[in-house]
Amino acid sequence: MPLCTFITNVKIEDTRKFAVELTEFISQQVEKPVAFISMHIKYDPDFYFAGSFDEPACRLHVDNLWNNTPEAAIKWSAAYASFFQTKLGIAQDRYHVAFEDSGPDYIGAFGSTAEANRLAALKQGQ
């Protein structure tokens, strides 16, 4: 269940459409259903990146459970670089992505935690 925050200094005409596109793209990359992903898009004209306010830039934070690896992070970073360039004109040296796994005991959903929900689902399947 990826929890995602995207911050950029690029004015996005239709943030809802972009949120759907980015969510679907992340879903493909991390191999998790769109239904499990939350997305927050934030436009910030004062986003300061690498000594500049003026050049297009962004930061993506993806808190994703159970399949973060160093190899996956390399693959995902390259994919996001291409997405940001294509969709927003952001150069590869003007973005950061944080890949985090807070752990299933620290992500809440459905009135419990991801780990408790997983264990309950396993128990029901027995």
N, C-alpha and C positions, 0 to 999 in steps of 0.2 A: 504494500500500500504506500506508494510514493507520495510524499508531501512535498510540493514544489513551490518555490518562490522565484519569480523572474523579475529582475529590476533592469531598467534600461533608460537611457537618455534619448532614445529614438521615439518620436511621437508615432504611435500606432493608431491608424485611422479607426479600425474596428477591433477593440481589445477583446471582445467576446469571441469573435471569429478567430483571432490569433490564439486565444486561450485554448480553444478547441483544437486548433492545428498543432500547437505545441504539446498539448496533452496527448493527442493521438501519436505524435512523433515519439514522445517519451515512452508511451505504452509499448510501441514497437521495439524501442531500444532495450528497455529493461524487462520486456516480456511479461508485463503485468496488465490486467484488464483496465480499460479506461474507467470502469466503475469503481476501481480502487484508488484512483488518483485524485488528489486535490491540487488545485493550481491557483496561485495568486500572482497576477500581473500588476506590476507597479511601474508607472511612468514617472521618472524623476529627472527634470531638466537640470537639477543640481548634482546629478550622479557624476562623481569625479573619478576618473580612471587614468592611471599612468600619467598624471600631471596635466590632464586636460578635461575640461567640461564640454568642449566643442565637437570632438570627434565621436562618431557613433560607438557606443560601448554597451556591454551588458554583463550581468552576473546571474547565474542560475544556481540555485541550491536545491538538490534532490536528496531527500532523506528516504532511503529505499531499503526495505528489509530483505534479507536472506540471499541476495545474489550479487552483492558488491564484491568485486575482486580487483586487484591492480590491473589485470589484463582487460577486464570489462571496462574499467575507467578509461583506459587508453582508447579503446574502441568507441565508447560513448562520447568522449571528448572530441574525437575527430568528427563524429556524426553531428554533434551539436555545432561545431565550428562551421560545417557546411550549411547547416540549417540557418544559423544566424546570418551568414554571408548572403545566402539566397533570399531569405525572407526580409531581412532588415538592413542589408548592406554593411554589416559589422565585420571588420577585418579579423583575421585569426589572432592577431596580437592585441585585440581589444575586448576580450571576454575572459571571464573566469567561471569555472563550474566547480562546485563543492559536491562531492559524492560522500554521503554520510549514511551510516546505518546505526541509528540510535539504539537498536535492539528491540525485540518484540515486547519486552516487559515495559518499555517506555513509550509506546505508541498506543493511544487509546482509540477505540471504536466500538460501536454497538454496546455501549455501557460497560465495557471492560477493557482489557488490553489485547493486543494482537496475539500475544502468546496464550493468554487464557482462552481466547476465542479459538485458536488453533487446537489447543488441547481438548476443548469441549467438542469440536467437530470430529476429532479423532475418536473420542469416547463414544460419540453417537454412531460412528461408523463401525464400531466393534460389535 
